[in-house]
Amino acid sequence: MVDLLSRAGLLDEAHQLIKSMPMEANAVVWGSLLGGCRLHRDTQLAEHVLKKLVELEPWNAGNYVQLSNIYSAKDEEKEHFLGCHSEKLAVAFGLISTGPAEVIRVVKNLRVCGDCHEAIKLISKITGREIIVRDTNRFHCFSGGTCSCKDYW
């Protein structure tokens, strides 16, 4: 029943059904609701459901993958999370705390994602600043809207 309600987009009703069951719901029932959350892109409920699934079966990596897929499917959510990448925050801080001719240098311990790479190219073009980012693979020297890696990172 939970699976049918979830597939039909009646996620709140499916959740209420789980809460009103006379016995504790198992991982299969919660997994059905998580599948409905993915289908109908309800990240808020999906986070709640994942907490329940982690309690029941913390070793099942498939639940985490399912939540990751939910996050990656909503453009609005993606825009929110991409705005918080550390290299963009570091560049923004560098722009407001250094002089207009100073080079901005950023060091990070992970690879620069494609969205951040494009954003920093654009920032270097708009501001006329040289921005050097060191990630795990190489140095990226952004200047005038281009990168020294020639977009091969």
DARAVEN-V107038 format. One record per pair of residues at least 6 apart in sequence whose C-alpha atoms are under 7 Angstrom apart, sorted by the first residue. I is the first residue (numbers start at 0). J is the second residue. D is the distance in Angstrom with one decimal. If there is no record, write none. Layout:
BEGIN
i->(I & I)
j->(J & J)
d->(D & D)
END
This chain:
BEGIN
i->(1 & 1 & 1 & 1 & 2 & 2 & 4 & 4 & 4 & 5 & 5 & 5 & 6 & 8 & 8 & 10 & 17 & 26 & 26 & 29 & 29 & 33 & 33 & 36 & 36 & 36 & 37 & 40 & 40 & 42 & 42 & 45 & 49 & 70 & 70 & 71 & 86 & 87 & 89 & 90 & 93 & 100 & 102 & 102 & 102 & 103 & 103 & 103 & 104 & 104 & 104 & 105 & 105 & 105 & 106 & 106 & 106 & 107 & 107 & 108 & 108 & 109 & 109 & 110 & 110 & 110 & 111 & 120 & 120 & 120 & 120 & 121 & 123 & 123 & 123 & 123 & 123 & 123 & 124 & 124 & 124 & 127 & 128 & 129 & 129 & 130 & 130 & 130 & 131 & 131 & 131 & 131 & 132 & 132 & 132 & 133 & 139 & 139 & 139 & 140 & 140 & 141)
j->(13 & 28 & 31 & 32 & 31 & 32 & 10 & 12 & 13 & 13 & 32 & 35 & 35 & 35 & 39 & 35 & 24 & 52 & 55 & 48 & 52 & 45 & 48 & 42 & 44 & 45 & 69 & 69 & 73 & 69 & 70 & 66 & 62 & 76 & 77 & 77 & 105 & 115 & 105 & 103 & 103 & 128 & 128 & 129 & 130 & 129 & 130 & 131 & 130 & 131 & 132 & 131 & 132 & 133 & 132 & 133 & 134 & 133 & 134 & 134 & 135 & 134 & 135 & 134 & 135 & 136 & 134 & 141 & 144 & 145 & 146 & 144 & 129 & 130 & 141 & 142 & 143 & 144 & 142 & 143 & 144 & 143 & 142 & 141 & 142 & 140 & 141 & 142 & 138 & 139 & 140 & 141 & 138 & 139 & 140 & 139 & 146 & 147 & 148 & 146 & 147 & 147)
d->(5.0 & 6.7 & 6.6 & 6.6 & 5.1 & 6.5 & 6.5 & 6.9 & 5.5 & 6.0 & 5.7 & 4.4 & 5.3 & 6.9 & 6.3 & 6.9 & 6.5 & 5.9 & 6.3 & 6.4 & 6.6 & 5.7 & 6.2 & 6.8 & 6.9 & 5.6 & 5.1 & 6.0 & 6.9 & 6.5 & 6.8 & 6.7 & 6.8 & 6.6 & 6.9 & 6.3 & 6.9 & 6.6 & 6.6 & 6.9 & 5.9 & 6.9 & 6.6 & 5.2 & 5.9 & 6.5 & 4.7 & 6.1 & 6.0 & 4.8 & 5.9 & 6.2 & 4.7 & 6.2 & 5.8 & 4.7 & 6.2 & 6.2 & 5.1 & 5.8 & 5.6 & 5.7 & 5.5 & 5.2 & 5.5 & 6.7 & 6.3 & 5.8 & 4.4 & 5.6 & 6.6 & 5.3 & 6.1 & 6.6 & 6.1 & 5.4 & 5.5 & 5.4 & 6.7 & 4.3 & 4.2 & 6.1 & 6.5 & 5.7 & 4.8 & 5.9 & 5.0 & 6.6 & 6.8 & 5.5 & 4.5 & 6.1 & 5.8 & 5.1 & 6.5 & 6.2 & 6.1 & 5.7 & 6.1 & 5.4 & 5.1 & 6.5)
END
